[in-house]
């Protein structure tokens, strides 16, 4: 259990496996699995799907006690299901950030507003007023339809924009922080490391 940027409790699981454990996925899908998993060291699981992840881990834990002669096979099966789901979250992470099928036209417009204005001083109060909503209503609807808190989503958008600039431009970290709406480079550095798993300078070198 650790302290998360958004202020809520969360659990971080560390999985160890080698490339051979993923070979069957590559054979079935023709995907470059290693490059996908190394794109971001930390995988974000949408909050609304955490119960799904927890249920798989509980099944693995149960079978790990050696229920019967099939337990090892069940563990392998559940592990494969877990990896596939995590892989899907990783593959579509950018799509989750840039576009969401929320089933709510108003919230989709709020998302588009954030994406177009993340580099500015975007606040929930001003956004709620812009869309003729109360802060409370916006907060509840945004979380219900996206699985993210408003500020959490905004920070994710800013961080991914910063990651793109780090890799594709020669701008300094201070310049990137300013362009992406962060208060300063130190704020960006701390946030970036929490979300992407490494400091901005390291991320630029490794990508």
ABEGO torsion letter per residue (X at the ends): XBBBAAGBBBBBBBBBBBAAAAAAAAAAAGBBAAAAAAABABBBBBAAAAAAAAAAAAAAAAAAAGABAAAAAAAAAAAAAAAAAAAAAAAAAAAAAABBBAGBAAAAAAAAAAAAAAABBBBAAAAAAAAGBBAAAAAAAAAAAAGBBAAAAAAAAAAAAAAAAAAABABBAAAAAAAAGBABAAAAAAAAAAAAGBBAAAAAAAX
